Amino acid sequence: MSFLAAALDRVKPSATIAVTDKARALKAAGRNVIGLGAGEPDFDTPANIKLAAIHAIEAGKTKYTAVDGIPELKEAIIAKFQRENGVVYKPNQIIVGTGGKQVLYNALMATINPGDEVIIPAPYWVSYPEMVALAGGEPVPVVCTAATGFKLGAEALERAITPKTKWVILCSPSNPTGAAYTRAELKALTDVLVRHPHVWVMTDDMYEHLVYDDFQFTTVAQVEPGLYDRTLTVNGVSKAYCMTGWRIGYAGGPAHLIKAMSTIQSQSTSNPCSIAQWASVEALNGPQDFIPANNKVFKERRDLVVSMLNQANGIECPRPEGAFYVYPSCAGTIGKKAPSGNVIANDEQFVTELLETEGVAVVQGSAFGLGPAFRISYATKTSDLEDACKRIQRFCGNLR
C-alpha cells in the first residue's frame, strides 16, 4: 500500500513548470536555450509599486493580516471592479489569496462534492482540470478548435451541461491561446447559463488588461447582471502589473462563497504576504500608464511571432486577441523525421525534438487539452523571440 494519498493518482504535474525547469537545467549545463514556456512578463515591477513595498517594510507592516486581505487592499479591489468592470462588491464579497491559483483552488475546494462536474473549454490552463480532480470533482473538457477561435460556443455549452454540472470555468483572454471573448460571445454563453440556475461561473480575468487591436474586454457579471449571484470573478496583479513573484490574486463573488473560501484559506496558508498586499494597493490605485506602454511592446512581439511562425514549414499560427501567448498547430510536422532520426508522432515529441535540436523550449498542446499544437509565451525580449522563431523555422525546414 502506498504511503501517498490516492488523490495524487488523479493529478499530473504542471507541464508549463516542467518545461521551464528543463530549460533551466539545460542552461545550467551550458546549453544555449531560449525558454518560451513561462507565462511571466519580462518587464520589471514598476518603481512606485516596489517603493510602496519598501515603505510597508519600513513602517513595520510585516505582521499577520486578516486571512482574506487587508481592508485597504479590499477597498482598492472594490474600486477597481467598479471603475473598470462596472460591477459593485462589498468588502465581505472580496477575498485576497496567494496568487490567482490559490483563489481558484479555494473556490473549488469549498464547493465541489464527489461526482460534481466542471465544464472547462479546451485548450485550458493546465491547472484547471487538476484542481477540479484534487477537489474530488470531474473535469468536463469541451474541445474548442481554431475553427471557432478556440472559444466555447453557446450550443457546445448547452450540450455539456448536465444535472451534475456545478461550474463552468472561462478564461478570457485565454491561457494558453490568447483568445478573448467579445461582449456578444459572452452574452450568448450567459443566455444559456441563465436557463440553468444550478450552474455557477468562475471567470479567470487574469489577462484582462493584455488585449490588442482595440479589443474591448468585458466580464460575465458585467455582461449579464442576472448571473451576479452565481459568478466568481477572479483576477490579480501578476500579469498586467508585472508582479508574478509577489503572489497576489483576488476575487469578488457572493458573500457566502467568499466566506467559505476564507475558511479554507484560514486552515491552509492563512493571509497572503503583508508586504505584497501593500504593494498591490499601490498597483491598483496608482498610475496605470505603464500598461498601454507594455502592451505596445507585447503587440509588436505578437505580430513578429505570428508572422515568423507562419513562415515555418508545417506550422499554422492564429493571431490571438490578448494575453501573451500564441498557440500554433504543428499538425503539418506529424509523421516527419527529425534530424535525430526520430519520427515525430505527436506534439510532445515535436517539442522534445525542438528542444534537443535547436534549444527552444515550448509547451506541447496536448498538456492544454488540444493537440497537435504548442504554446509559446512571447513575454520575453524581442531579440530572443526572433532568434527562437528562426530556430523553429530551421528545425521545421530540416524535417523530412
Phi, psi and omega in degrees: 000132181288143175289334185280155182293143179297335180301332180294338178294341182268357190236137175255149175297157180293122179292326181291320177291322181298315182289325177295318178296320180294318178298319180297319180294319179294321176298317180297332179275002176100001179283146175276095186242135172253115183268117178242030184263332188273136177270072187218120179302142178275353177286148178284154173301132181306147187299322182295328179288317177297321180295324177298323177293319178298315179298323179296319178296313182296331180274002177077022180276059187238017182262174173304147173242179171305143184308317188262015173118151179290150181303323181296322179287321176301318179295322178295322179292317178301315180296321178297312181300319181287318183292316189260336185238352181066026181244131186254127176233158172257165182304325180282003176253011183238138172229142175246132181232176179278075184091158178299328182299318179294322180298313178299315181297315178302317182297318180291318179296329183278347188233339188274130170251159180307131179093346177296141182254144177233118180280128183228110175300136178246136010292143183229158170299136190302335186278339184303302183294329181291321177293320176300315180297318179298327180282355178095006181267182180243111175292137179239090180289139174240112186291129179236107188277176177298332180297332178257015182071020183063027183241146179285131177262164184299317182294318179295321177297314180303316181294329185279339184286132175230173175300341180271353182293127177251319183227156159236134180256126176240137178233115182214126348302154192271141157256111032247358192264340187080000180292142181228139181276131172288168176302317181296321179293319177294321181297322178298322178289317182293330175299322176293314185292329176302327181280355182233080189294351179272354183259128177258162182241127173250111184251118183265103185257026187303331183257021185313314187275352184262074179230154190228170174059039177065020176296137179256115181283139169222160180234163192303309183295338177281318182286321182228090180303336178295344178260004183308318186281357174224036175237133171252116182261110187255138179207190180178180183257000189300308193274299184295329183262006177056048185233040184302317183284349180283337173060063175230117171237165180206168178208154171239140181186186179302141187301323183289328176289316179300320178297318179295319177296322178295324177297315177302313183295325182295334181256009177240280183259342190063214191288152170293165181308126182298319183293318179296327177296315180295323175297324181289329173302313179294322180301313184284326183268338187276191181302141181246007188291341179288338183294307177297329177295315177295320181298326178300318178292315179302317180297317178298320178293317177304311183296322177298310184295315180300315180298313184290322179292325179288352173265359179272137181299127175084003182248136173232122187237108175294157178264113183281161180274338186198196186059202175224047178231151163238156186227073184284147172280138173245025182302327182289354179257348184293134181093353180269161183263129178281165177305334179288346185099349179281141175274132181282112185264335183201179184289332177296319178290326176302310183291328177295313180294322179297317180293315182291322185277314188245353178071034176246122183259114175232175183247134181293141181296332181299334177293337180259006174094005178205116175229181357279122183200179173208156179254134172244132169267122178261025176272053178215168189297146189300322181297322177293321179297317180296317178298315181298318181293324175296320178295319178296317176302316180295316180301311181294327179290339180265001176284142182232000000 
